[in-house]
Amino acid sequence: MRRSRTLAWMLVVLGICAGSTGAAWAAPIDDARARVMASFTQKPEARIALDPAIVEGPWEPVPFDQAKYTYTFAEMKARWPEFMRGLRIPYPSAEYLRERYQRFPALMYELGYQDDNWEIHSLNVLEVWQAFFRGDFRKARDLGIKYGGYAQVPGVFAQILQAIYLAKTHEKKQMLLQDAIDRIEAYATAAPYLPSEDEFHDDYVLFRLGLAYAVGRLAEDEPVPVMLANGYAPLVINAANEALAVEPEHPLVMAMNAVFDANVIRRVGKTAGKIALGAEPVNAGELLEKSLSITDDMAITQYEFANSRLYIDRSASTEEALAHLHKAVALKGEFSMEVLDAMYAQKRLAEVQALHDSGRSFASFDRARRKHMRKTGVNLYCVTCEPFIVG
């Protein structure tokens, strides 16, 4: 079904939004690298116009003490497998970077200096990860741009977290995500990894995960006609499907695929979701349960499981959702991303508990929540903003 889902969506797009996705979706592309680049490309008219005063203006600080999560390079290396049990990003050793920069010289052109001092490049990348782990997201983003190359990876992830969890307005969240997506596309153009290149599977999955997550968060609360017209779904579908095909045991890739199915069902219902996009409850449920069986100590997979149950089974699954949200809140985290995941789970727990106590349907709650977003302009995922409570 996951393979047919892509075809189903292509047929729907061709029938409903003829011409909106271009020739890349209408016919096979013989050049594999052109296809890789095309799969990372938004339609020009779908891009959100960026206001530099908003994107480059002040960023909100994380609501916790960064000192607790500031690690030395030696500590980062020792704990790398633990920190990356979800993202599965390899340690940026000198050897790792040398292989990638030599394979794709365009990555070297970005660097502030043109040399083969791979140890220095590794230290630069680690400096960006250090800022990311402690929650200094603006510094991580800026250093990633300054150093270029692989240093942009933690910089882009820092910007995505800033957008989702810390931007106070929906407008700023969307602009920061759009800017991050633009950076992912630029990196993919410089390094168009192929699924057939086994030695670069981690990189292939990494950028598809980043793209699917950023575009998915950009699109999930937009009106359905906007999602269709802007072609958000094919970007998420292809990025998530291809990542899963290359790395079927990746916990966050499984969660990303499952959440997409659940979000489709949430917005258009089970029947329309299955016909149009191949989204089925069984897909979401099986993938999320498998993801949790691999890493059940991550707040993000716990709260995504809770949300997906609500999206699919609505109020009938409120008790199950609350149980997973309680588990998520208990997982305090060892670095910035995990801490913010748990903080959002706390906010979501308050919302779902209030929904449960009110006796209202999930559908009415979800509609009211989106209406609240449109009316106030608030970012619903911001951990420092008040939860949306229904009476």
C-alpha positions as CSV (number, residue, x, y, z in Angstrom):
1,M,0.0,0.0,0.0
2,R,2.8,2.4,0.8
3,R,4.1,2.1,-2.8
4,S,0.6,2.5,-4.3
5,R,-0.1,5.5,-2.1
6,T,2.4,7.6,-4.1
7,L,0.7,6.5,-7.4
8,A,-2.7,7.2,-6.0
9,W,-1.7,10.7,-5.0
10,M,-0.1,11.3,-8.4
11,L,-3.4,10.4,-10.1
12,V,-5.4,12.6,-7.8
13,V,-3.1,15.6,-8.4
14,L,-3.2,15.1,-12.2
15,G,-7.0,14.9,-12.0
16,I,-7.7,17.6,-9.5
17,C,-4.8,20.0,-9.9
18,A,-3.8,19.5,-13.5
19,G,-0.4,21.0,-14.2
20,S,0.3,21.9,-10.6
21,T,3.2,19.6,-10.1
22,G,4.9,19.8,-13.4
23,A,6.3,17.2,-15.8
24,A,8.3,15.5,-13.0
25,W,5.1,14.0,-11.7
26,A,3.5,13.3,-15.0
27,A,6.1,11.0,-16.5
28,P,9.1,9.0,-15.3
29,I,12.4,10.7,-15.2
30,D,15.3,8.8,-16.6
31,D,18.1,10.7,-14.9
32,A,18.2,9.4,-11.4
33,R,20.0,12.4,-10.0
34,A,17.5,14.7,-11.6
35,R,14.8,12.8,-9.9
36,V,16.5,13.1,-6.6
37,M,16.8,16.9,-7.0
38,A,13.2,17.1,-8.2
39,S,12.0,15.3,-5.1
40,F,13.4,18.1,-3.0
41,T,11.9,20.9,-5.0
42,Q,8.9,23.0,-4.1
43,K,6.9,24.7,-6.7
44,P,7.9,28.3,-6.9
45,E,4.4,29.5,-6.3
46,A,4.0,27.3,-3.2
47,R,6.9,28.9,-1.4
48,I,6.0,31.2,1.5
49,A,7.3,34.7,0.9
50,L,10.0,35.4,3.5
51,D,10.2,38.6,5.5
52,P,13.9,39.0,6.6
53,A,12.8,41.1,9.5
54,I,10.9,38.1,10.8
55,V,13.3,35.3,9.8
56,E,16.5,37.1,10.8
57,G,15.0,39.1,13.7
58,P,15.3,38.0,17.3
59,W,14.7,34.3,18.1
60,E,13.0,33.2,21.3
61,P,15.3,31.5,23.8
62,V,14.7,28.0,25.1
63,P,12.8,27.9,28.4
64,F,15.5,26.0,30.3
65,D,19.0,26.3,31.5
66,Q,21.4,25.6,28.6
67,A,24.3,24.8,31.0
68,K,22.7,21.5,31.9
69,Y,22.9,20.3,28.3
70,T,26.3,21.8,27.4
71,Y,28.6,18.9,26.6
72,T,32.3,18.8,25.8
73,F,33.3,17.3,22.4
74,A,34.5,14.2,24.3
75,E,31.2,13.8,26.1
76,M,29.3,14.2,22.8
77,K,31.4,11.5,21.1
78,A,30.9,9.1,24.0
79,R,27.1,9.7,24.1
80,W,26.5,10.0,20.4
81,P,24.7,6.6,20.0
82,E,22.4,7.6,22.8
83,F,21.7,11.1,21.5
84,M,21.1,9.8,18.0
85,R,19.0,6.7,18.7
86,G,16.1,8.5,17.1
87,L,17.6,10.7,14.3
88,R,20.3,8.0,13.5
89,I,22.8,10.7,12.2
90,P,26.3,9.3,12.1
91,Y,29.1,10.9,14.2
92,P,30.8,13.6,12.0
93,S,34.3,12.2,12.2
94,A,37.1,13.5,9.9
95,E,36.9,10.3,7.9
96,Y,33.1,10.6,7.5
97,L,33.3,14.2,6.2
98,R,36.3,13.4,3.9
99,E,34.3,10.7,2.1
100,R,31.3,13.0,1.6
101,Y,33.2,16.1,0.6
102,Q,35.3,14.2,-1.9
103,R,32.2,12.4,-3.3
104,F,30.4,15.8,-3.7
105,P,32.9,18.6,-4.2
106,A,30.1,21.1,-4.3
107,L,29.8,20.8,-0.6
108,M,33.5,21.9,-0.3
109,Y,32.7,25.1,-2.3
110,E,30.5,26.3,0.6
111,L,33.3,26.1,3.2
112,G,35.0,29.2,4.5
113,Y,38.3,27.8,3.3
114,Q,39.3,25.3,0.6
115,D,41.5,22.7,2.1
116,D,41.5,19.1,3.2
117,N,42.0,19.5,6.9
118,W,39.3,17.1,7.7
119,E,40.0,17.3,11.5
120,I,39.2,21.0,11.5
121,H,36.1,20.4,9.5
122,S,35.0,17.8,12.0
123,L,35.6,20.2,14.9
124,N,33.6,22.9,13.1
125,V,30.6,20.5,12.7
126,L,30.9,19.4,16.3
127,E,30.8,23.0,17.4
128,V,27.4,23.4,15.7
129,W,26.1,20.2,17.2
130,Q,27.3,21.4,20.6
131,A,25.2,24.6,20.2
132,F,22.2,22.4,19.0
133,F,22.4,20.0,21.9
134,R,22.3,22.8,24.5
135,G,19.5,24.7,22.8
136,D,21.4,27.7,21.4
137,F,19.5,27.4,18.2
138,R,20.4,30.8,16.7
139,K,24.1,30.2,17.2
140,A,23.8,26.7,15.7
141,R,21.9,28.1,12.6
142,D,24.4,30.9,12.1
143,L,27.5,28.7,12.6
144,G,26.0,26.2,10.2
145,I,25.8,28.9,7.5
146,K,29.2,30.2,8.4
147,Y,31.0,26.9,8.2
148,G,28.9,25.5,5.4
149,G,28.9,21.9,4.2
150,Y,27.9,19.3,6.7
151,A,27.8,21.9,9.4
152,Q,24.4,23.0,7.9
153,V,22.8,19.7,9.1
154,P,22.6,20.6,12.8
155,G,22.0,24.3,11.8
156,V,18.9,23.4,9.8
157,F,17.6,21.0,12.5
158,A,18.1,23.9,15.0
159,Q,16.0,26.2,12.9
160,I,13.2,23.6,12.5
161,L,13.0,23.2,16.3
162,Q,13.0,27.0,16.7
163,A,10.1,27.2,14.3
164,I,8.0,24.5,15.7
165,Y,8.5,24.8,19.5
166,L,9.6,28.4,20.1
167,A,8.2,30.7,17.5
168,K,5.2,32.4,19.1
169,T,3.2,33.2,16.0
170,H,2.0,30.9,13.2
171,E,3.5,33.3,10.7
172,K,7.0,33.1,12.1
173,K,6.8,29.4,12.4
174,Q,5.8,29.0,8.8
175,M,8.5,31.4,7.6
176,L,11.3,29.7,9.6
177,L,10.2,26.4,8.2
178,Q,10.1,27.6,4.7
179,D,13.6,29.0,5.0
180,A,14.8,25.7,6.5
181,I,13.2,23.8,3.6
182,D,15.0,26.2,1.1
183,R,18.3,25.3,2.8
184,I,17.5,21.5,2.6
185,E,16.8,21.9,-1.1
186,A,20.1,23.7,-1.6
187,Y,22.0,21.0,0.2
188,A,20.3,18.3,-1.7
189,T,21.3,20.0,-5.0
190,A,24.9,20.0,-3.9
191,A,24.8,16.4,-2.7
192,P,22.2,14.4,-4.6
193,Y,22.6,11.0,-2.9
194,L,21.0,8.0,-4.5
195,P,19.3,5.1,-2.8
196,S,21.6,2.7,-4.7
197,E,24.7,4.2,-3.0
198,D,24.7,2.0,0.2
199,E,27.6,4.0,1.8
200,F,25.4,7.1,1.7
201,H,22.2,5.6,3.0
202,D,22.4,7.6,6.3
203,D,22.7,10.8,4.3
204,Y,19.9,9.9,1.9
205,V,17.5,9.2,4.8
206,L,18.6,12.2,6.9
207,F,17.6,14.8,4.3
208,R,14.4,13.0,3.4
209,L,13.5,12.9,7.1
210,G,14.3,16.6,7.5
211,L,12.3,17.6,4.4
212,A,9.3,15.4,5.3
213,Y,9.2,16.7,8.8
214,A,9.6,20.4,7.9
215,V,7.0,20.3,5.1
216,G,4.7,18.2,7.1
217,R,4.7,20.7,10.0
218,L,4.3,23.5,7.5
219,A,1.2,21.9,5.9
220,E,-0.6,20.1,8.7
221,D,-2.8,23.0,9.9
222,E,-3.3,24.6,6.5
223,P,-6.7,24.4,4.8
224,V,-7.0,21.3,2.7
225,P,-7.4,23.3,-0.6
226,V,-4.1,25.1,0.2
227,M,-2.4,21.8,0.8
228,L,-3.6,20.5,-2.5
229,A,-2.8,23.6,-4.5
230,N,0.7,23.9,-3.0
231,G,1.6,20.3,-3.6
232,Y,2.7,19.7,0.0
233,A,1.5,16.1,0.0
234,P,3.8,14.8,-2.8
235,L,6.8,16.3,-1.2
236,V,6.0,14.6,2.1
237,I,4.9,11.3,0.6
238,N,8.0,10.9,-1.6
239,A,10.5,12.0,1.1
240,A,8.9,9.8,3.8
241,N,8.3,6.8,1.5
242,E,11.8,6.8,0.0
243,A,13.4,7.2,3.5
244,L,11.4,4.2,4.7
245,A,12.4,2.1,1.7
246,V,16.1,2.7,2.3
247,E,15.9,2.4,6.1
248,P,12.8,0.4,7.2
249,E,14.0,0.2,10.8
250,H,14.5,4.0,11.3
251,P,12.2,4.9,14.3
252,L,11.5,8.5,13.3
253,V,11.1,7.7,9.6
254,M,8.4,5.1,10.6
255,A,6.8,7.7,12.8
256,M,6.9,10.3,10.1
257,N,5.1,8.0,7.6
258,A,2.5,7.0,10.2
259,V,1.8,10.6,11.2
260,F,1.3,11.5,7.6
261,D,-1.4,8.9,7.2
262,A,-3.0,9.9,10.5
263,N,-3.0,13.6,9.6
264,V,-4.6,12.8,6.2
265,I,-7.4,10.9,8.0
266,R,-7.7,13.7,10.5
267,R,-8.3,16.3,7.8
268,V,-10.4,14.5,5.2
269,G,-11.6,11.3,6.9
270,K,-10.8,7.6,6.4
271,T,-12.7,7.0,3.1
272,A,-11.3,10.1,1.3
273,G,-7.9,9.6,2.8
274,K,-7.7,6.0,1.5
275,I,-9.0,6.8,-2.0
276,A,-6.9,10.0,-2.5
277,L,-3.7,9.2,-0.7
278,G,-3.8,5.6,0.3
279,A,-3.8,6.6,3.9
280,E,-5.1,3.8,6.1
281,P,-5.4,3.4,9.9
282,V,-3.6,0.0,9.8
283,N,-0.5,1.7,8.2
284,A,-0.3,4.3,10.9
285,G,-0.9,1.9,13.7
286,E,1.6,-0.7,12.6
287,L,4.3,1.8,11.9
288,L,3.9,3.6,15.2
289,E,3.8,0.4,17.2
290,K,7.0,-0.8,15.5
291,S,8.7,2.6,16.1
292,L,7.8,2.4,19.8
293,S,9.1,-1.2,20.0
294,I,12.5,0.2,18.9
295,T,12.7,3.4,20.9
296,D,10.0,3.8,23.5
297,D,12.0,6.3,25.5
298,M,11.5,9.2,23.2
299,A,8.8,11.8,24.0
300,I,8.2,12.6,20.3
301,T,7.2,9.0,19.4
302,Q,5.0,8.8,22.4
303,Y,3.1,12.0,21.7
304,E,2.9,11.3,18.0
305,F,1.4,7.9,18.8
306,A,-1.1,9.7,21.1
307,N,-2.0,12.3,18.4
308,S,-2.3,9.6,15.7
309,R,-4.8,7.6,17.8
310,L,-6.9,10.8,18.2
311,Y,-6.7,11.6,14.5
312,I,-7.8,8.1,13.5
313,D,-10.2,7.0,16.2
314,R,-11.2,10.4,17.6
315,S,-12.7,10.6,21.1
316,A,-12.8,6.8,21.3
317,S,-9.1,6.7,21.9
318,T,-8.8,9.6,24.4
319,E,-7.8,7.3,27.3
320,E,-5.1,5.6,25.2
321,A,-3.8,9.0,24.0
322,L,-3.6,10.3,27.6
323,A,-1.6,7.2,28.7
324,H,1.0,7.9,26.0
325,L,1.2,11.6,26.7
326,H,1.8,10.8,30.4
327,K,4.7,8.6,29.3
328,A,6.0,11.3,27.0
329,V,6.0,13.9,29.8
330,A,7.9,11.6,32.1
331,L,10.8,11.5,29.6
332,K,12.6,14.7,30.4
333,G,15.4,14.3,27.8
334,E,19.1,14.7,27.7
335,F,19.5,17.5,25.1
336,S,17.5,20.3,23.7
337,M,15.3,18.4,21.2
338,E,14.2,15.8,23.7
339,V,13.5,18.4,26.4
340,L,11.3,20.4,24.0
341,D,9.6,17.3,22.8
342,A,8.7,16.5,26.4
343,M,7.5,20.1,27.0
344,Y,5.2,20.0,24.0
345,A,3.9,16.7,25.3
346,Q,3.1,18.4,28.6
347,K,1.1,21.1,26.7
348,R,-0.7,18.5,24.6
349,L,-1.5,16.5,27.7
350,A,-3.3,19.6,29.2
351,E,-5.3,20.0,26.0
352,V,-6.3,16.4,25.7
353,Q,-7.2,16.1,29.4
354,A,-9.4,19.1,29.1
355,L,-11.0,17.6,26.0
356,H,-11.6,14.3,27.8
357,D,-13.1,16.1,30.8
358,S,-15.4,18.3,28.6
359,G,-17.1,15.4,26.9
360,R,-16.8,17.2,23.5
361,S,-15.9,15.3,20.3
362,F,-12.4,15.4,19.0
363,A,-13.6,16.8,15.7
364,S,-15.2,19.8,17.3
365,F,-12.1,20.4,19.5
366,D,-9.8,20.2,16.5
367,R,-11.9,22.6,14.5
368,A,-12.1,25.0,17.4
369,R,-8.3,24.8,17.8
370,R,-7.6,25.7,14.2
371,K,-10.1,28.5,14.4
372,H,-8.3,29.8,17.5
373,M,-5.0,29.7,15.5
374,R,-6.5,31.7,12.6
375,K,-8.1,34.2,14.9
376,T,-5.1,34.8,17.2
377,G,-2.2,34.0,14.9
378,V,-0.6,31.9,17.7
379,N,1.7,29.0,17.0
380,L,-0.2,26.0,18.4
381,Y,3.0,24.1,19.0
382,C,4.9,26.8,20.9
383,V,5.8,25.4,24.3
384,T,5.9,28.8,26.0
385,C,2.3,29.7,24.8
386,E,-0.8,28.6,26.7
387,P,-2.4,25.3,25.7
388,F,-5.7,25.5,23.9
389,I,-8.3,24.5,26.6
390,V,-11.9,23.6,25.8
391,G,-14.6,23.8,28.4
